Amino acid sequence: MSQPESTQPDASGDDSTQQTDIVRDRQTLEAEMEVLREENRRLRNSYAHAKRATFRRTAVGFFAVGGLSLIAAFLFPALQTIFVAFAGTGVFAGIVTFYLTPERFVSASVSDTVFDTLADVEQHLVSELELQTETVYVPMASRPETNARLFVPQHVEYAVPDPEQLGELFVTSGAEAEQGISLPPTGDRLYTEFEQTMSGEFGSDPDAIAAQLTAALTEQFELVDDTTIEIGAENRTASIAIDNPAFGDIHQLDHPVVSLLAVGFATGLDRSVTVDTRDDDRFSGVVTVSWDTLEQPSAQSDGVAARERETRPAPENS
């Protein structure tokens, strides 16, 4: 007696159905992502348009104040001088506001994300090379294209290299104690912009340097809300307490706020400085710039900076 043949499920049919579903789901996701991208572009354009419209309305308001003041100057001859002054101020403010309206607006979250990525890359480089946690900002008086370089030493007992050796990423020439990496600080171009808009001379003593740099942080760049300065004359340190800094955690490697302070002190004092950051219950954080044992005054001789180096121990990696 013959047995009936057993029926097997069509596996190829199931696979084909699954693949079709996967392709359909992928196409649906791609379509949804394109819709989201288009919506993001529309929102960004709308935001930029709204900001530009706000600036334009402000400029029109200034022009209106100027025009009304000019009319009032003819109607009230006794107050003509005052109204003419108001008219000139209103017209000038309107012109400045109208022509200086930004064409592109970048949100703070985008800036924070870009810097966080850069800081992660630099920190990963330091960790992979097993470098020290010490960061040294070296003034580059002999290289006019840059104000300072960030030197991260390889050894616990280290010495700061000459500026001529800090032009490359990896510092391998010279004595073994001078080996490490050299990075362009994030505060270098900020300091250049600060220097270009600065009125008068940049200070050469710690009190003046700290006052000018903190004013730039709060007023010019608006990177912090407020600062408090404490100069330690005996141990050659400057502690700057900062409130609500931009770009997130100040403990990140070469944070822009910390970097600008370090570059400014290194350039103003014309010697290498180290930086340390710590938390504080009263502020968002405290940045301490130190030049205590880095005795490296640079003197120009035939266009080349001559520097004395003193070995300084760096803290071990945690």
C-alpha positions as CSV (number, residue, x, y, z in Angstrom):
1,M,0.0,0.0,0.0
2,S,1.5,3.3,-1.1
3,Q,2.0,6.1,1.4
4,P,0.7,9.6,0.5
5,E,3.5,12.1,-0.3
6,S,4.2,14.7,2.4
7,T,3.8,18.3,1.3
8,Q,6.7,20.7,2.2
9,P,6.1,24.4,2.6
10,D,7.4,26.5,-0.3
11,A,10.5,28.1,1.3
12,S,11.4,30.0,-1.8
13,G,8.0,31.7,-1.8
14,D,8.5,32.8,1.8
15,D,12.0,34.2,1.1
16,S,10.7,36.1,-1.9
17,T,7.9,37.6,0.2
18,Q,10.3,38.6,2.9
19,Q,12.7,40.2,0.4
20,T,9.8,42.1,-1.1
21,D,8.7,43.3,2.3
22,I,12.2,44.4,3.1
23,V,12.5,46.3,-0.2
24,R,9.1,47.9,0.4
25,D,10.0,48.9,4.0
26,R,13.3,50.4,2.8
27,Q,11.7,52.4,0.1
28,T,9.1,53.7,2.6
29,L,11.9,54.7,5.1
30,E,13.8,56.4,2.3
31,A,10.7,58.3,1.3
32,E,10.0,59.4,4.9
33,M,13.7,60.5,5.3
34,E,13.5,62.6,2.2
35,V,10.3,64.2,3.5
36,L,12.0,64.9,6.8
37,R,15.1,66.4,5.0
38,E,12.8,68.6,3.0
39,E,10.9,69.7,6.1
40,N,14.2,70.5,7.9
41,R,15.4,72.6,4.9
42,R,12.1,74.4,4.9
43,L,12.2,75.1,8.7
44,R,15.8,76.3,8.4
45,N,14.9,78.7,5.6
46,S,11.9,79.9,7.4
47,Y,14.0,80.5,10.6
48,A,16.6,82.4,8.6
49,H,13.9,84.4,6.8
50,A,12.2,85.3,10.1
51,K,15.6,86.5,11.6
52,R,16.4,88.6,8.5
53,A,12.9,90.1,8.6
54,T,13.4,91.0,12.3
55,F,16.6,92.8,11.4
56,R,15.0,94.5,8.5
57,R,12.1,95.7,10.6
58,T,14.6,97.0,13.2
59,A,16.4,98.9,10.5
60,V,13.1,100.4,9.2
61,G,12.3,101.5,12.8
62,F,15.7,103.3,13.0
63,F,15.0,105.0,9.7
64,A,11.6,106.1,10.9
65,V,13.1,107.6,14.1
66,G,15.6,109.4,12.1
67,G,13.0,110.8,9.7
68,L,10.7,111.9,12.4
69,S,13.5,113.6,14.3
70,L,14.5,115.4,11.2
71,I,10.9,116.7,10.7
72,A,10.8,117.7,14.4
73,A,14.0,119.7,13.9
74,F,12.1,122.0,11.4
75,L,9.0,122.2,13.5
76,F,10.8,123.0,16.8
77,P,13.7,125.3,16.0
78,A,14.6,125.8,19.7
79,L,15.4,122.0,19.9
80,Q,16.8,121.7,16.4
81,T,20.3,120.6,17.6
82,I,18.9,117.7,19.7
83,F,16.5,116.5,17.0
84,V,19.2,116.7,14.3
85,A,21.5,114.6,16.5
86,F,18.6,112.0,16.9
87,A,18.1,112.0,13.2
88,G,21.7,111.3,12.4
89,T,21.8,108.6,15.0
90,G,18.7,106.9,13.7
91,V,19.8,106.9,10.1
92,F,23.2,105.6,11.0
93,A,21.8,102.8,13.1
94,G,19.4,101.9,10.4
95,I,22.1,101.7,7.7
96,V,24.4,99.6,10.0
97,T,21.5,97.2,11.0
98,F,20.3,96.8,7.4
99,Y,23.7,96.1,5.8
100,L,25.1,94.0,8.6
101,T,22.1,91.6,8.8
102,P,23.6,88.0,8.7
103,E,22.8,85.9,5.7
104,R,23.2,82.6,7.6
105,F,22.2,81.7,11.1
106,V,23.8,78.6,12.8
107,S,22.1,77.3,15.8
108,A,24.1,76.8,19.1
109,S,23.3,73.0,19.0
110,V,25.1,72.7,15.6
111,S,28.2,74.5,16.9
112,D,28.2,72.4,20.0
113,T,28.0,69.2,17.9
114,V,30.8,70.3,15.6
115,F,33.1,71.1,18.6
116,D,32.2,67.9,20.5
117,T,33.2,65.9,17.4
118,L,36.6,67.7,17.1
119,A,37.2,67.3,20.9
120,D,36.5,63.6,20.7
121,V,38.9,63.1,17.8
122,E,41.7,64.9,19.7
123,Q,41.0,63.1,22.9
124,H,41.0,59.8,21.1
125,L,44.4,60.7,19.5
126,V,45.8,61.5,22.9
127,S,44.5,58.2,24.4
128,E,45.8,56.1,21.5
129,L,49.3,57.5,21.8
130,E,49.2,57.2,25.6
131,L,50.1,60.9,26.0
132,Q,49.9,62.8,29.3
133,T,47.0,64.8,30.5
134,E,49.0,68.0,30.7
135,T,48.4,70.6,28.1
136,V,51.0,73.3,27.4
137,Y,50.2,76.4,25.3
138,V,53.5,77.7,23.7
139,P,53.7,81.2,22.2
140,M,55.0,81.3,18.6
141,A,56.7,84.6,18.4
142,S,58.9,83.4,15.6
143,R,56.0,82.2,13.5
144,P,53.8,85.2,12.6
145,E,51.1,83.0,11.0
146,T,50.0,81.6,14.4
147,N,49.9,82.9,18.0
148,A,50.5,79.7,19.9
149,R,50.5,75.9,19.6
150,L,49.1,73.3,22.0
151,F,51.7,70.8,23.1
152,V,50.7,67.5,24.7
153,P,53.8,65.7,26.0
154,Q,54.5,62.0,25.8
155,H,56.5,61.6,29.0
156,V,55.7,62.3,32.6
157,E,59.0,64.2,32.9
158,Y,58.8,66.5,29.9
159,A,60.4,69.6,28.4
160,V,58.8,72.2,26.2
161,P,60.2,72.0,22.6
162,D,61.4,75.1,20.7
163,P,58.7,76.8,18.6
164,E,60.5,75.6,15.4
165,Q,59.7,72.0,16.4
166,L,56.0,72.6,16.9
167,G,55.0,73.2,13.3
168,E,54.3,69.5,12.8
169,L,51.7,67.3,14.4
170,F,54.1,64.8,15.8
171,V,57.1,66.2,17.7
172,T,59.8,63.6,17.5
173,S,63.0,65.6,16.9
174,G,65.2,66.9,19.7
175,A,65.5,65.4,23.2
176,E,63.3,62.4,24.2
177,A,61.6,64.6,26.9
178,E,60.4,67.0,24.2
179,Q,58.4,64.3,22.3
180,G,54.6,64.6,22.0
181,I,52.1,66.1,19.6
182,S,51.5,69.7,18.6
183,L,48.0,71.0,17.8
184,P,46.6,74.3,16.6
185,P,44.5,75.6,19.5
186,T,40.9,76.4,19.0
187,G,41.5,79.7,20.6
188,D,44.2,80.8,18.2
189,R,41.9,82.4,15.6
190,L,39.6,83.7,18.3
191,Y,42.6,85.5,19.8
192,T,43.5,86.9,16.3
193,E,40.0,88.3,15.9
194,F,40.1,89.7,19.4
195,E,43.5,91.4,18.7
196,Q,42.2,92.9,15.4
197,T,39.2,94.6,17.1
198,M,41.0,95.5,20.3
199,S,41.4,99.2,21.1
200,G,44.8,100.1,22.5
201,E,47.6,97.7,23.4
202,F,47.2,94.2,24.7
203,G,48.4,93.9,28.3
204,S,51.7,92.4,29.4
205,D,50.9,91.8,33.1
206,P,48.5,89.1,34.3
207,D,45.8,91.5,35.7
208,A,45.5,93.4,32.4
209,I,45.6,90.3,30.3
210,A,42.9,88.6,32.4
211,A,40.7,91.8,32.3
212,Q,40.9,92.1,28.5
213,L,40.4,88.4,27.8
214,T,37.4,88.1,30.1
215,A,35.8,91.2,28.5
216,A,36.3,89.5,25.1
217,L,34.6,86.3,26.3
218,T,31.6,88.1,27.7
219,E,31.1,91.1,25.4
220,Q,32.8,90.4,22.1
221,F,32.3,86.6,21.6
222,E,29.5,86.1,24.2
223,L,31.0,82.7,25.0
224,V,30.2,83.1,28.7
225,D,27.7,85.0,30.7
226,D,30.0,86.3,33.5
227,T,33.5,85.9,34.8
228,T,35.3,86.4,38.1
229,I,39.1,86.9,38.2
230,E,41.6,85.9,40.9
231,I,45.3,86.4,40.3
232,G,47.8,84.4,42.4
233,A,51.0,86.6,42.2
234,E,53.1,84.2,44.4
235,N,52.4,81.0,42.6
236,R,52.0,82.7,39.2
237,T,48.5,81.6,38.4
238,A,45.3,83.2,37.2
239,S,42.0,81.6,38.1
240,I,39.0,82.7,36.0
241,A,35.6,81.5,37.2
242,I,33.1,81.4,34.4
243,D,29.3,81.2,34.3
244,N,27.3,79.4,31.6
245,P,30.0,78.7,29.0
246,A,29.1,77.9,25.4
247,F,30.2,74.6,23.8
248,G,29.4,72.5,26.8
249,D,31.8,70.9,29.4
250,I,34.9,73.0,29.9
251,H,36.8,69.9,30.9
252,Q,37.0,68.8,27.2
253,L,40.4,69.0,25.6
254,D,41.1,72.5,24.2
255,H,37.7,73.9,25.0
256,P,37.3,77.3,23.1
257,V,36.9,79.3,26.3
258,V,39.8,77.7,28.0
259,S,41.9,77.8,24.8
260,L,41.3,81.6,24.3
261,L,42.4,82.3,27.8
262,A,45.5,80.1,27.5
263,V,46.5,81.5,24.1
264,G,46.0,85.0,25.4
265,F,48.1,84.5,28.5
266,A,50.9,82.7,26.6
267,T,51.0,85.5,24.0
268,G,50.8,88.3,26.5
269,L,53.3,86.9,28.9
270,D,55.5,85.6,26.1
271,R,56.0,82.3,27.8
272,S,54.5,78.8,27.9
273,V,51.5,78.2,30.2
274,T,49.5,75.2,31.4
275,V,45.8,75.1,32.1
276,D,43.7,73.2,34.6
277,T,39.9,73.2,35.0
278,R,37.8,72.3,38.0
279,D,34.2,72.4,39.1
280,D,32.8,74.9,41.6
281,D,29.5,75.1,43.4
282,R,29.2,78.8,42.7
283,F,30.1,78.8,39.0
284,S,29.9,76.6,36.0
285,G,33.6,76.0,36.3
286,V,37.0,77.5,37.1
287,V,39.9,77.8,34.6
288,T,43.4,78.1,36.1
289,V,46.2,79.3,33.9
290,S,49.7,78.6,35.3
291,W,53.1,79.8,34.4
292,D,54.8,78.9,37.7
293,T,57.6,76.5,36.7
294,L,57.5,77.0,33.0
295,E,60.3,79.6,33.0
296,Q,60.5,80.3,29.3
297,P,60.7,84.0,28.5
298,S,61.4,84.3,24.8
299,A,63.7,87.0,23.5
300,Q,63.9,87.9,19.8
301,S,67.4,87.6,18.4
302,D,67.9,88.0,14.6
303,G,64.2,87.2,14.1
304,V,64.4,83.8,16.0
305,A,62.9,83.3,19.5
306,A,65.5,82.0,22.0
307,R,63.8,80.0,24.7
308,E,65.0,78.4,27.9
309,R,63.4,75.1,28.9
310,E,62.9,73.7,32.3
311,T,61.7,70.1,32.8
312,R,58.3,69.9,34.4
313,P,56.6,66.7,35.7
314,A,53.2,66.0,34.2
315,P,50.4,64.1,35.9
316,E,50.1,60.4,34.9
317,N,47.2,59.3,32.8
318,S,44.3,58.2,34.9
